[in-house]
Amino acid sequence: MLIKSIILYFVFCLFDSFSLSLKAKKSKVVIKGEASFTRFSTKYFRQVLSAMSDHQKSVIDKYRFRSLLMFDSNCVAKKLAVWIAHYVDVHDILHLPIGGLEFRKDRNVSKQFILSKYAKTSLPSVRFFGDQFINKDNLTDDKVITSFFIVALSCFLCANSCLLPSTKYLTIFEDVDEIKSYDWSKFVYD
C-alpha cells in the first residue's frame, strides 16, 4: 500500500509538472466576469477536493473512485515523474475501471441533459461545477458525482484546451448509477 501511495504521488506530480510547463508556454485565456480556468489545472482540482465535505467524498467513494480523492500533488523532478509514468501501469495506480461500456458519442443529447440538470441555457465553464464545492452549495448526490467528475476530467484526467467541459464525456452522467460500468481507462488513455 505504501508503494502504491508513493507511485500515485509521483503520477499526480507528473501531471502537475506537465501543467506547469504548459502554463509557461501558453497565455492565459480569461472569460469576462469570471475567474480564469486553464487546462491541466491541478491547483484548482486540489482546491475543489479540499472544499468537499465528508459526505460528498463518501458519494465519490461509493462509486469506487476513492483514488481520485487521494490526489495530492506537490512538485517533484519532472524527469523522475516521467520515468515512473513510463514504467508503471497507471490503471493500477489510479484504479480507474478498465473494460466495460464505451463512452457514447451523442454530444448534443448529453449537452442538453447537463443544461437541463443545472437549469442553464448554455454550457457553463468547468469553474461553475467546481465552485459549487468551494461555495459549499447544497448538492444532491447526483450533482456531487456529476460536478466532481466534470472537474476531475477537465482538470486532470482528460484536460483539453477549452474552458468548458468537453461534450465527449457528458453522456456518462445521464445515469450516474452506471458511471463505474464505463471503460474509464480506455477513455482517459485515448
mmCIF file of the C-alpha atoms, coordinates in Angstrom:
data_MODEL
# 
_entry.id   MODEL 
# 
loop_
_atom_site.group_PDB 
_atom_site.id 
_atom_site.type_symbol 
_atom_site.label_atom_id 
_atom_site.label_alt_id 
_atom_site.label_comp_id 
_atom_site.label_asym_id 
_atom_site.label_entity_id 
_atom_site.label_seq_id 
_atom_site.pdbx_PDB_ins_code 
_atom_site.Cartn_x 
_atom_site.Cartn_y 
_atom_site.Cartn_z 
_atom_site.occupancy 
_atom_site.B_iso_or_equiv 
_atom_site.pdbx_formal_charge 
_atom_site.auth_seq_id 
_atom_site.auth_comp_id 
_atom_site.auth_asym_id 
_atom_site.auth_atom_id 
_atom_site.pdbx_PDB_model_num 
ATOM 1   C CA . MET A 1 1   ? 0.000   0.000  0.000   1.00 0.00 ? 1   MET A CA 1 
ATOM 2   C CA . LEU A 1 2   ? 2.848   2.393  0.798   1.00 0.00 ? 2   LEU A CA 1 
ATOM 3   C CA . ILE A 1 3   ? 4.476   1.704  -2.586  1.00 0.00 ? 3   ILE A CA 1 
ATOM 4   C CA . LYS A 1 4   ? 1.175   2.371  -4.393  1.00 0.00 ? 4   LYS A CA 1 
ATOM 5   C CA . SER A 1 5   ? 0.732   5.627  -2.462  1.00 0.00 ? 5   SER A CA 1 
ATOM 6   C CA . ILE A 1 6   ? 4.240   6.738  -3.393  1.00 0.00 ? 6   ILE A CA 1 
ATOM 7   C CA . ILE A 1 7   ? 3.714   5.863  -7.052  1.00 0.00 ? 7   ILE A CA 1 
ATOM 8   C CA . LEU A 1 8   ? 0.321   7.595  -7.048  1.00 0.00 ? 8   LEU A CA 1 
ATOM 9   C CA . TYR A 1 9   ? 2.005   10.681 -5.629  1.00 0.00 ? 9   TYR A CA 1 
ATOM 10  C CA . PHE A 1 10  ? 4.573   10.672 -8.447  1.00 0.00 ? 10  PHE A CA 1 
ATOM 11  C CA . VAL A 1 11  ? 1.915   10.150 -11.123 1.00 0.00 ? 11  VAL A CA 1 
ATOM 12  C CA . PHE A 1 12  ? -0.014  13.157 -9.815  1.00 0.00 ? 12  PHE A CA 1 
ATOM 13  C CA . CYS A 1 13  ? 3.216   15.139 -9.782  1.00 0.00 ? 13  CYS A CA 1 
ATOM 14  C CA . LEU A 1 14  ? 3.806   14.226 -13.410 1.00 0.00 ? 14  LEU A CA 1 
ATOM 15  C CA . PHE A 1 15  ? 0.532   15.876 -14.332 1.00 0.00 ? 15  PHE A CA 1 
ATOM 16  C CA . ASP A 1 16  ? 1.336   18.878 -12.142 1.00 0.00 ? 16  ASP A CA 1 
ATOM 17  C CA . SER A 1 17  ? 4.787   19.237 -13.735 1.00 0.00 ? 17  SER A CA 1 
ATOM 18  C CA . PHE A 1 18  ? 3.264   18.929 -17.189 1.00 0.00 ? 18  PHE A CA 1 
ATOM 19  C CA . SER A 1 19  ? 0.716   21.560 -16.214 1.00 0.00 ? 19  SER A CA 1 
ATOM 20  C CA . LEU A 1 20  ? 3.430   23.994 -15.159 1.00 0.00 ? 20  LEU A CA 1 
ATOM 21  C CA . SER A 1 21  ? 5.340   23.560 -18.413 1.00 0.00 ? 21  SER A CA 1 
ATOM 22  C CA . LEU A 1 22  ? 2.161   24.094 -20.457 1.00 0.00 ? 22  LEU A CA 1 
ATOM 23  C CA . LYS A 1 23  ? 1.247   27.196 -18.476 1.00 0.00 ? 23  LYS A CA 1 
ATOM 24  C CA . ALA A 1 24  ? 4.680   28.654 -19.120 1.00 0.00 ? 24  ALA A CA 1 
ATOM 25  C CA . LYS A 1 25  ? 4.208   28.167 -22.886 1.00 0.00 ? 25  LYS A CA 1 
ATOM 26  C CA . LYS A 1 26  ? 0.550   29.188 -23.249 1.00 0.00 ? 26  LYS A CA 1 
ATOM 27  C CA . SER A 1 27  ? -1.031  32.511 -22.492 1.00 0.00 ? 27  SER A CA 1 
ATOM 28  C CA . LYS A 1 28  ? -3.995  32.512 -20.131 1.00 0.00 ? 28  LYS A CA 1 
ATOM 29  C CA . VAL A 1 29  ? -7.498  32.883 -21.507 1.00 0.00 ? 29  VAL A CA 1 
ATOM 30  C CA . VAL A 1 30  ? -9.961  34.923 -19.465 1.00 0.00 ? 30  VAL A CA 1 
ATOM 31  C CA . ILE A 1 31  ? -13.749 34.879 -19.694 1.00 0.00 ? 31  ILE A CA 1 
ATOM 32  C CA . LYS A 1 32  ? -15.301 38.257 -18.972 1.00 0.00 ? 32  LYS A CA 1 
ATOM 33  C CA . GLY A 1 33  ? -16.629 38.480 -15.435 1.00 0.00 ? 33  GLY A CA 1 
ATOM 34  C CA . GLU A 1 34  ? -15.289 35.086 -14.404 1.00 0.00 ? 34  GLU A CA 1 
ATOM 35  C CA . ALA A 1 35  ? -12.021 33.905 -12.889 1.00 0.00 ? 35  ALA A CA 1 
ATOM 36  C CA . SER A 1 36  ? -9.865  32.114 -15.428 1.00 0.00 ? 36  SER A CA 1 
ATOM 37  C CA . PHE A 1 37  ? -9.525  28.367 -15.636 1.00 0.00 ? 37  PHE A CA 1 
ATOM 38  C CA . THR A 1 38  ? -6.822  26.711 -17.676 1.00 0.00 ? 38  THR A CA 1 
ATOM 39  C CA . ARG A 1 39  ? -6.346  23.138 -18.799 1.00 0.00 ? 39  ARG A CA 1 
ATOM 40  C CA . PHE A 1 40  ? -4.371  20.806 -16.556 1.00 0.00 ? 40  PHE A CA 1 
ATOM 41  C CA . SER A 1 41  ? -5.382  22.927 -13.592 1.00 0.00 ? 41  SER A CA 1 
ATOM 42  C CA . THR A 1 42  ? -4.265  20.599 -10.829 1.00 0.00 ? 42  THR A CA 1 
ATOM 43  C CA . LYS A 1 43  ? -4.204  23.519 -8.416  1.00 0.00 ? 43  LYS A CA 1 
ATOM 44  C CA . TYR A 1 44  ? -7.929  24.092 -8.957  1.00 0.00 ? 44  TYR A CA 1 
ATOM 45  C CA . PHE A 1 45  ? -8.629  20.355 -8.689  1.00 0.00 ? 45  PHE A CA 1 
ATOM 46  C CA . ARG A 1 46  ? -6.835  20.306 -5.301  1.00 0.00 ? 46  ARG A CA 1 
ATOM 47  C CA . GLN A 1 47  ? -8.861  23.343 -4.219  1.00 0.00 ? 47  GLN A CA 1 
ATOM 48  C CA . VAL A 1 48  ? -12.128 21.578 -5.098  1.00 0.00 ? 48  VAL A CA 1 
ATOM 49  C CA . LEU A 1 49  ? -11.049 18.410 -3.290  1.00 0.00 ? 49  LEU A CA 1 
ATOM 50  C CA . SER A 1 50  ? -10.145 20.290 -0.133  1.00 0.00 ? 50  SER A CA 1 
ATOM 51  C CA . ALA A 1 51  ? -13.532 22.081 -0.159  1.00 0.00 ? 51  ALA A CA 1 
ATOM 52  C CA . MET A 1 52  ? -15.550 18.859 -0.392  1.00 0.00 ? 52  MET A CA 1 
ATOM 53  C CA . SER A 1 53  ? -17.475 17.748 2.669   1.00 0.00 ? 53  SER A CA 1 
ATOM 54  C CA . ASP A 1 54  ? -17.065 14.279 4.153   1.00 0.00 ? 54  ASP A CA 1 
ATOM 55  C CA . HIS A 1 55  ? -20.492 13.368 2.780   1.00 0.00 ? 55  HIS A CA 1 
ATOM 56  C CA . GLN A 1 56  ? -19.526 14.491 -0.738  1.00 0.00 ? 56  GLN A CA 1 
ATOM 57  C CA . LYS A 1 57  ? -16.324 12.447 -0.531  1.00 0.00 ? 57  LYS A CA 1 
ATOM 58  C CA . SER A 1 58  ? -18.347 9.425  0.610   1.00 0.00 ? 58  SER A CA 1 
ATOM 59  C CA . VAL A 1 59  ? -20.506 9.791  -2.526  1.00 0.00 ? 59  VAL A CA 1 
ATOM 60  C CA . ILE A 1 60  ? -17.390 9.618  -4.721  1.00 0.00 ? 60  ILE A CA 1 
ATOM 61  C CA . ASP A 1 61  ? -16.121 6.663  -2.663  1.00 0.00 ? 61  ASP A CA 1 
ATOM 62  C CA . LYS A 1 62  ? -19.469 4.884  -3.070  1.00 0.00 ? 62  LYS A CA 1 
ATOM 63  C CA . TYR A 1 63  ? -18.905 4.903  -6.830  1.00 0.00 ? 63  TYR A CA 1 
ATOM 64  C CA . ARG A 1 64  ? -15.453 3.337  -6.275  1.00 0.00 ? 64  ARG A CA 1 
ATOM 65  C CA . PHE A 1 65  ? -13.336 6.325  -7.279  1.00 0.00 ? 65  PHE A CA 1 
ATOM 66  C CA . ARG A 1 66  ? -11.607 6.811  -3.920  1.00 0.00 ? 66  ARG A CA 1 
ATOM 67  C CA . SER A 1 67  ? -8.211  7.025  -5.615  1.00 0.00 ? 67  SER A CA 1 
ATOM 68  C CA . LEU A 1 68  ? -9.141  10.383 -7.173  1.00 0.00 ? 68  LEU A CA 1 
ATOM 69  C CA . LEU A 1 69  ? -9.843  11.741 -3.702  1.00 0.00 ? 69  LEU A CA 1 
ATOM 70  C CA . MET A 1 70  ? -6.230  10.929 -2.770  1.00 0.00 ? 70  MET A CA 1 
ATOM 71  C CA . PHE A 1 71  ? -4.941  13.499 -5.254  1.00 0.00 ? 71  PHE A CA 1 
ATOM 72  C CA . ASP A 1 72  ? -2.140  15.406 -3.583  1.00 0.00 ? 72  ASP A CA 1 
ATOM 73  C CA . SER A 1 73  ? 0.337   16.972 -5.898  1.00 0.00 ? 73  SER A CA 1 
ATOM 74  C CA . ASN A 1 74  ? 3.458   18.738 -4.765  1.00 0.00 ? 74  ASN A CA 1 
ATOM 75  C CA . CYS A 1 75  ? 6.019   19.035 -7.494  1.00 0.00 ? 75  CYS A CA 1 
ATOM 76  C CA . VAL A 1 76  ? 8.893   16.622 -7.844  1.00 0.00 ? 76  VAL A CA 1 
ATOM 77  C CA . ALA A 1 77  ? 11.534  16.426 -10.516 1.00 0.00 ? 77  ALA A CA 1 
ATOM 78  C CA . LYS A 1 78  ? 9.795   16.133 -13.885 1.00 0.00 ? 78  LYS A CA 1 
ATOM 79  C CA . LYS A 1 79  ? 12.240  13.506 -15.158 1.00 0.00 ? 79  LYS A CA 1 
ATOM 80  C CA . LEU A 1 80  ? 11.516  11.227 -12.198 1.00 0.00 ? 80  LEU A CA 1 
ATOM 81  C CA . ALA A 1 81  ? 7.748   11.585 -12.629 1.00 0.00 ? 81  ALA A CA 1 
ATOM 82  C CA . VAL A 1 82  ? 8.014   10.841 -16.364 1.00 0.00 ? 82  VAL A CA 1 
ATOM 83  C CA . TRP A 1 83  ? 10.189  7.793  -15.677 1.00 0.00 ? 83  TRP A CA 1 
ATOM 84  C CA . ILE A 1 84  ? 7.661   6.418  -13.166 1.00 0.00 ? 84  ILE A CA 1 
ATOM 85  C CA . ALA A 1 85  ? 4.722   7.019  -15.528 1.00 0.00 ? 85  ALA A CA 1 
ATOM 86  C CA . HIS A 1 86  ? 6.637   5.255  -18.306 1.00 0.00 ? 86  HIS A CA 1 
ATOM 87  C CA . TYR A 1 87  ? 7.346   2.115  -16.279 1.00 0.00 ? 87  TYR A CA 1 
ATOM 88  C CA . VAL A 1 88  ? 4.228   1.839  -14.108 1.00 0.00 ? 88  VAL A CA 1 
ATOM 89  C CA . ASP A 1 89  ? 0.731   0.743  -15.141 1.00 0.00 ? 89  ASP A CA 1 
ATOM 90  C CA . VAL A 1 90  ? -1.241  3.904  -14.383 1.00 0.00 ? 90  VAL A CA 1 
ATOM 91  C CA . HIS A 1 91  ? -4.500  1.883  -14.307 1.00 0.00 ? 91  HIS A CA 1 
ATOM 92  C CA . ASP A 1 92  ? -3.166  0.017  -11.303 1.00 0.00 ? 92  ASP A CA 1 
ATOM 93  C CA . ILE A 1 93  ? -2.314  3.283  -9.600  1.00 0.00 ? 93  ILE A CA 1 
ATOM 94  C CA . LEU A 1 94  ? -5.413  5.355  -10.382 1.00 0.00 ? 94  LEU A CA 1 
ATOM 95  C CA . HIS A 1 95  ? -7.774  2.387  -10.011 1.00 0.00 ? 95  HIS A CA 1 
ATOM 96  C CA . LEU A 1 96  ? -9.918  3.575  -12.905 1.00 0.00 ? 96  LEU A CA 1 
ATOM 97  C CA . PRO A 1 97  ? -12.337 0.948  -14.224 1.00 0.00 ? 97  PRO A CA 1 
ATOM 98  C CA . ILE A 1 98  ? -10.966 -0.989 -17.168 1.00 0.00 ? 98  ILE A CA 1 
ATOM 99  C CA . GLY A 1 99  ? -13.229 -2.699 -19.666 1.00 0.00 ? 99  GLY A CA 1 
ATOM 100 C CA . GLY A 1 100 ? -16.959 -2.173 -19.839 1.00 0.00 ? 100 GLY A CA 1 
ATOM 101 C CA . LEU A 1 101 ? -19.126 0.302  -21.690 1.00 0.00 ? 101 LEU A CA 1 
ATOM 102 C CA . GLU A 1 102 ? -17.621 2.773  -24.116 1.00 0.00 ? 102 GLU A CA 1 
ATOM 103 C CA . PHE A 1 103 ? -18.379 6.426  -23.617 1.00 0.00 ? 103 PHE A CA 1 
ATOM 104 C CA . ARG A 1 104 ? -21.237 7.241  -26.008 1.00 0.00 ? 104 ARG A CA 1 
ATOM 105 C CA . LYS A 1 105 ? -20.730 9.936  -28.585 1.00 0.00 ? 105 LYS A CA 1 
ATOM 106 C CA . ASP A 1 106 ? -24.155 11.658 -28.710 1.00 0.00 ? 106 ASP A CA 1 
ATOM 107 C CA . ARG A 1 107 ? -22.810 15.079 -27.793 1.00 0.00 ? 107 ARG A CA 1 
ATOM 108 C CA . ASN A 1 108 ? -25.969 17.132 -28.416 1.00 0.00 ? 108 ASN A CA 1 
ATOM 109 C CA . VAL A 1 109 ? -28.157 14.927 -26.222 1.00 0.00 ? 109 VAL A CA 1 
ATOM 110 C CA . SER A 1 110 ? -25.588 14.875 -23.424 1.00 0.00 ? 110 SER A CA 1 
ATOM 111 C CA . LYS A 1 111 ? -25.122 18.635 -23.565 1.00 0.00 ? 111 LYS A CA 1 
ATOM 112 C CA . GLN A 1 112 ? -28.892 19.152 -23.366 1.00 0.00 ? 112 GLN A CA 1 
ATOM 113 C CA . PHE A 1 113 ? -29.044 16.757 -20.427 1.00 0.00 ? 113 PHE A CA 1 
ATOM 114 C CA . ILE A 1 114 ? -26.449 18.761 -18.473 1.00 0.00 ? 114 ILE A CA 1 
ATOM 115 C CA . LEU A 1 115 ? -28.138 22.058 -19.349 1.00 0.00 ? 115 LEU A CA 1 
ATOM 116 C CA . SER A 1 116 ? -31.424 20.688 -18.064 1.00 0.00 ? 116 SER A CA 1 
ATOM 117 C CA . LYS A 1 117 ? -29.880 19.197 -14.900 1.00 0.00 ? 117 LYS A CA 1 
ATOM 118 C CA . TYR A 1 118 ? -28.330 22.529 -13.900 1.00 0.00 ? 118 TYR A CA 1 
ATOM 119 C CA . ALA A 1 119 ? -31.083 24.783 -15.348 1.00 0.00 ? 119 ALA A CA 1 
ATOM 120 C CA . LYS A 1 120 ? -28.702 26.535 -17.744 1.00 0.00 ? 120 LYS A CA 1 
ATOM 121 C CA . THR A 1 121 ? -29.196 27.805 -21.302 1.00 0.00 ? 121 THR A CA 1 
ATOM 122 C CA . SER A 1 122 ? -25.544 27.398 -22.284 1.00 0.00 ? 122 SER A CA 1 
ATOM 123 C CA . LEU A 1 123 ? -22.850 25.059 -21.088 1.00 0.00 ? 123 LEU A CA 1 
ATOM 124 C CA . PRO A 1 124 ? -21.135 26.657 -18.068 1.00 0.00 ? 124 PRO A CA 1 
ATOM 125 C CA . SER A 1 125 ? -17.396 26.711 -17.557 1.00 0.00 ? 125 SER A CA 1 
ATOM 126 C CA . VAL A 1 126 ? -15.644 23.988 -15.588 1.00 0.00 ? 126 VAL A CA 1 
ATOM 127 C CA . ARG A 1 127 ? -15.242 26.501 -12.785 1.00 0.00 ? 127 ARG A CA 1 
ATOM 128 C CA . PHE A 1 128 ? -19.033 26.606 -12.338 1.00 0.00 ? 128 PHE A CA 1 
ATOM 129 C CA . PHE A 1 129 ? -19.024 22.913 -11.412 1.00 0.00 ? 129 PHE A CA 1 
ATOM 130 C CA . GLY A 1 130 ? -16.037 23.135 -9.062  1.00 0.00 ? 130 GLY A CA 1 
ATOM 131 C CA . ASP A 1 131 ? -17.153 26.348 -7.407  1.00 0.00 ? 131 ASP A CA 1 
ATOM 132 C CA . GLN A 1 132 ? -20.263 24.557 -6.168  1.00 0.00 ? 132 GLN A CA 1 
ATOM 133 C CA . PHE A 1 133 ? -17.975 22.672 -3.755  1.00 0.00 ? 133 PHE A CA 1 
ATOM 134 C CA . ILE A 1 134 ? -15.887 25.714 -2.901  1.00 0.00 ? 134 ILE A CA 1 
ATOM 135 C CA . ASN A 1 135 ? -19.016 27.794 -2.215  1.00 0.00 ? 135 ASN A CA 1 
ATOM 136 C CA . LYS A 1 136 ? -20.452 24.966 -0.082  1.00 0.00 ? 136 LYS A CA 1 
ATOM 137 C CA . ASP A 1 137 ? -23.605 24.762 -2.233  1.00 0.00 ? 137 ASP A CA 1 
ATOM 138 C CA . ASN A 1 138 ? -26.151 22.182 -1.163  1.00 0.00 ? 138 ASN A CA 1 
ATOM 139 C CA . LEU A 1 139 ? -25.831 19.466 -3.840  1.00 0.00 ? 139 LEU A CA 1 
ATOM 140 C CA . THR A 1 140 ? -27.778 16.275 -4.379  1.00 0.00 ? 140 THR A CA 1 
ATOM 141 C CA . ASP A 1 141 ? -25.655 13.123 -4.590  1.00 0.00 ? 141 ASP A CA 1 
ATOM 142 C CA . ASP A 1 142 ? -26.328 13.071 -8.340  1.00 0.00 ? 142 ASP A CA 1 
ATOM 143 C CA . LYS A 1 143 ? -24.922 16.594 -8.728  1.00 0.00 ? 143 LYS A CA 1 
ATOM 144 C CA . VAL A 1 144 ? -21.975 15.769 -6.439  1.00 0.00 ? 144 VAL A CA 1 
ATOM 145 C CA . ILE A 1 145 ? -20.888 12.925 -8.715  1.00 0.00 ? 145 ILE A CA 1 
ATOM 146 C CA . THR A 1 146 ? -21.576 14.862 -11.927 1.00 0.00 ? 146 THR A CA 1 
ATOM 147 C CA . SER A 1 147 ? -19.863 18.081 -10.847 1.00 0.00 ? 147 SER A CA 1 
ATOM 148 C CA . PHE A 1 148 ? -16.888 16.237 -9.322  1.00 0.00 ? 148 PHE A CA 1 
ATOM 149 C CA . PHE A 1 149 ? -16.236 14.208 -12.458 1.00 0.00 ? 149 PHE A CA 1 
ATOM 150 C CA . ILE A 1 150 ? -16.606 17.178 -14.761 1.00 0.00 ? 150 ILE A CA 1 
ATOM 151 C CA . VAL A 1 151 ? -13.862 18.901 -12.749 1.00 0.00 ? 151 VAL A CA 1 
ATOM 152 C CA . ALA A 1 152 ? -11.708 15.747 -12.491 1.00 0.00 ? 152 ALA A CA 1 
ATOM 153 C CA . LEU A 1 153 ? -11.975 15.036 -16.210 1.00 0.00 ? 153 LEU A CA 1 
ATOM 154 C CA . SER A 1 154 ? -11.386 18.648 -17.237 1.00 0.00 ? 154 SER A CA 1 
ATOM 155 C CA . CYS A 1 155 ? -8.548  19.413 -14.809 1.00 0.00 ? 155 CYS A CA 1 
ATOM 156 C CA . PHE A 1 156 ? -6.709  16.144 -14.577 1.00 0.00 ? 156 PHE A CA 1 
ATOM 157 C CA . LEU A 1 157 ? -7.863  13.026 -16.418 1.00 0.00 ? 157 LEU A CA 1 
ATOM 158 C CA . CYS A 1 158 ? -8.790  14.395 -19.876 1.00 0.00 ? 158 CYS A CA 1 
ATOM 159 C CA . ALA A 1 159 ? -7.844  18.053 -19.895 1.00 0.00 ? 159 ALA A CA 1 
ATOM 160 C CA . ASN A 1 160 ? -8.256  19.934 -23.138 1.00 0.00 ? 160 ASN A CA 1 
ATOM 161 C CA . SER A 1 161 ? -7.708  23.491 -24.304 1.00 0.00 ? 161 SER A CA 1 
ATOM 162 C CA . CYS A 1 162 ? -11.269 24.637 -23.636 1.00 0.00 ? 162 CYS A CA 1 
ATOM 163 C CA . LEU A 1 163 ? -12.629 26.341 -20.522 1.00 0.00 ? 163 LEU A CA 1 
ATOM 164 C CA . LEU A 1 164 ? -15.882 24.405 -20.928 1.00 0.00 ? 164 LEU A CA 1 
ATOM 165 C CA . PRO A 1 165 ? -16.367 20.714 -20.166 1.00 0.00 ? 165 PRO A CA 1 
ATOM 166 C CA . SER A 1 166 ? -15.855 18.523 -23.206 1.00 0.00 ? 166 SER A CA 1 
ATOM 167 C CA . THR A 1 167 ? -19.056 17.088 -24.645 1.00 0.00 ? 167 THR A CA 1 
ATOM 168 C CA . LYS A 1 168 ? -17.092 13.881 -25.315 1.00 0.00 ? 168 LYS A CA 1 
ATOM 169 C CA . TYR A 1 169 ? -17.820 12.575 -21.832 1.00 0.00 ? 169 TYR A CA 1 
ATOM 170 C CA . LEU A 1 170 ? -21.084 14.207 -20.773 1.00 0.00 ? 170 LEU A CA 1 
ATOM 171 C CA . THR A 1 171 ? -23.171 11.188 -21.818 1.00 0.00 ? 171 THR A CA 1 
ATOM 172 C CA . ILE A 1 172 ? -21.990 9.192  -18.796 1.00 0.00 ? 172 ILE A CA 1 
ATOM 173 C CA . PHE A 1 173 ? -23.920 11.483 -16.451 1.00 0.00 ? 173 PHE A CA 1 
ATOM 174 C CA . GLU A 1 174 ? -27.338 10.567 -17.827 1.00 0.00 ? 174 GLU A CA 1 
ATOM 175 C CA . ASP A 1 175 ? -27.393 7.611  -15.414 1.00 0.00 ? 175 ASP A CA 1 
ATOM 176 C CA . VAL A 1 176 ? -24.796 8.092  -12.682 1.00 0.00 ? 176 VAL A CA 1 
ATOM 177 C CA . ASP A 1 177 ? -25.534 4.621  -11.286 1.00 0.00 ? 177 ASP A CA 1 
ATOM 178 C CA . GLU A 1 178 ? -23.811 3.262  -14.402 1.00 0.00 ? 178 GLU A CA 1 
ATOM 179 C CA . ILE A 1 179 ? -20.749 5.508  -14.068 1.00 0.00 ? 179 ILE A CA 1 
ATOM 180 C CA . LYS A 1 180 ? -18.447 2.741  -12.828 1.00 0.00 ? 180 LYS A CA 1 
ATOM 181 C CA . SER A 1 181 ? -19.558 0.487  -15.724 1.00 0.00 ? 181 SER A CA 1 
ATOM 182 C CA . TYR A 1 182 ? -17.689 2.576  -18.283 1.00 0.00 ? 182 TYR A CA 1 
ATOM 183 C CA . ASP A 1 183 ? -14.194 1.871  -19.580 1.00 0.00 ? 183 ASP A CA 1 
ATOM 184 C CA . TRP A 1 184 ? -12.550 4.838  -17.898 1.00 0.00 ? 184 TRP A CA 1 
ATOM 185 C CA . SER A 1 185 ? -9.028  3.592  -18.508 1.00 0.00 ? 185 SER A CA 1 
ATOM 186 C CA . LYS A 1 186 ? -9.517  3.401  -22.269 1.00 0.00 ? 186 LYS A CA 1 
ATOM 187 C CA . PHE A 1 187 ? -11.262 6.787  -22.417 1.00 0.00 ? 187 PHE A CA 1 
ATOM 188 C CA . VAL A 1 188 ? -8.538  8.535  -20.409 1.00 0.00 ? 188 VAL A CA 1 
ATOM 189 C CA . TYR A 1 189 ? -5.807  6.773  -22.385 1.00 0.00 ? 189 TYR A CA 1 
ATOM 190 C CA . ASP A 1 190 ? -7.393  7.737  -25.731 1.00 0.00 ? 190 ASP A CA 1 
# 
